[in-house]
């Protein structure tokens, strides 16, 4: 006999379904599926080999791993990493309590199809039992003797019990086959799981009934044939299978986020190699290769446009519904859809480095994570199953000693079935799957369960001003003409002398002139005057652009405009004076304008009872002006970038739970110091971010949405855990006391897990936008 290296089954070497020689050793397989899985990744199923040192290192690693626990991502059971089934995906390891859970993870569609077949067999058997039971009642009504009734007089042994045996056996061993496989895995790895409990409970009912029919002398008490529990076994299997099938169907719809992201990956790409355009698999695109994307095709990698112009739909990644115009020099993101024109771009990130791959990895990691609140459930689950088996045995022997052997057997089965810890195990994963997926669809990436718990007790949100609440670039806000000049002429003269300037204020003035489509005259005799401004000749006029000191030096009186300048400066704007031929021509005010959604975001946070604080490197007057416009009472101005983390720490010393919102790269120290770091406007650089919450879009309104989503997800986790604890706390004692029929126990167990899944799925309907209800 040999052991199948994939599933652990013992197989006869002569009759094995497959055989393969690998590294000088022969391996035997129970099925073609196991053979194909081994061929695909033999290293997954073989122990590490190497030098004595390497072996010792591997043994040490195994000892360490044996002490570690992991959570089955399908059913939520805690398993030992050293003995659990293992699957590698995208560089991460996943551990499973049973082959069924592993196959559901690796091939959800195939496992769902197989489960559907088992459900149909089980339900078919139960329906036949129901029809037989209905016929029995009708026969009783007509006076027939059921137990000794035989359809063929020549076969007097073909009794009611034998009929039940024939109908239930396919349900027990075909419909329930997955439970037996999982139970065997549990015994082999010494880690009792849900499959073990169901297999044990239904097997006791089934084989007890077989003994009543065929070996009654083997039982310690005399039992009538009508007291068999074939129906109990069949209905339990049918209920549990139906419940699991419905769970998986709901999970499939609820976890669509990652599948949708994966579906964004195009299968092929058009690249230029050796001067020729050719079609290649998308994963074979190389960095710095020229890629051609035609209208209607998906972009296969991240890169920079070198030729062409088009509009690109980035909605699946960023949540932005409007297509984004792309021209030479623009960045493109892999997985987005090219709408109209032909684009050529240079690939800068491929494979696992692309934004799409990074987002998928973040979402999968977050969905597989656990909130700290789940640790209590994990500790309970670790000892729960052995305690349940002990309770079931105590109930059985207690009833037997009390003189009621059949009732003891029913209590034993009911305790095992009612106590399956599925609801406890999936309470957190189910809610995280939906919550994190809902966020990913909107361009909100939540890194894990700990973030959700902190969001629940959040008291303060700190915004970095520049680039977060404001656009991050100066904009001309006011033009005040003077001495007969009009706005267009004032802006034209100022933009003319600033043409070619790299100063942010100068670039703002030039942008404003271009936006108005003003023709700029050529400038001669240009001169920059440090600390004052600039001057030059434009349209035959001597033009000045600068501050009060410049005009005072040139002897130009600006007292008449002082009131207007003071008003604009009080609003937090930078004021520049424009002069022409020795007189004041006008005033131009420049400011870093607010994002249109900033005010709504601040108002929504205030309504939530969260204090809003703004950090700014600007002078106090400018920062206070922006704070007043937004309705922010607490403004901390003149803060150097290196001091932002210290401000966060000072707030935390005041017993506040602080979220920091800022640029994920520039504000990394402050984001790391905060209880929750929210990195905004990350675009394609999600892997670089420090934040626990990453907002792909540059939309400050999503800050409110992300906090509401985090809180709503944690509420679902708490609700799930509460009902799971209540269900087991009430169900187990009732079952042990013999007050719960095993069939009702199976229905209740299936409904408990189903209720957790349905409750979590309702999160998809939550209204989370800043203007909506939480």
Buried (B, 14 or more C-beta within 10 A) or exposed (E): EBBBBBBBBEBEEEEBBBEBEEEEEEBBBBBEBBBEBBEEEBEBBBEEEEEEEEEEEBEEEEEEBEEEBBBBBBBBBBBBBBBBBBBEEEEEEBBBBBBBBBBBBBEBEEBBEBBBEBBBBBBBBBEBBEEBEEEBEEBEEEEEEBEEBBEEEEEEEBBBBBBBBEBBBBBBBBBBBBBBBBBBBBEEBEBBBBBBBBBBBBBBBBBBBBBBBEEEEEEEEEBEBEEBBBBBBBBBBBBBBBBBBBBBBBBEEBBBBBEEBEEBBBEBBBBEEEEEEEEBEBBEBEBEBBBBBEEEBBBBBBBBBEEBBBBBBBBBBBBBEEBBEBEEEBBBBBBBBBBBBBBBBBBBBBBBBBBBBBBBBBBBBBBBBBBEBBEEBBEBBEEBBEEBBEBBBBBBEBBBEEEBBBBBBBBBBBBBBBBBBBBBBBBBBBBBBBBBBBBBBBBBBBBBBBBBBBBBEBBBBBBBBBBBBBBBEBBBBBBBBBEEBEBEBBBBBBBBBBBEBEEEBBBBBBBBBEEEEBEBBEBEEBEEBEEBBBBBBBBEBBBBBBBBEBBEEBEBEBEEBEEBBEBBBEBBBBBBBBBBEEBBBBBBBBBBBBBEBBBBBBBBBBEBEBBBBBBBBBEEEBBBBBBBBBEBEEBBBEBEBEBBBBBBEEBBEEEBBBBBBBBBEBBBBBBBBBBBBBBBBBBBBBBEBBBBBBBBBBBBBBBBBBBBBBBBBBBBBBBBBEBBBEBBEEBBBBBBBBEBBBBBBBBBBBBBBBBBBBBBBEBBEBEBBBEEEB
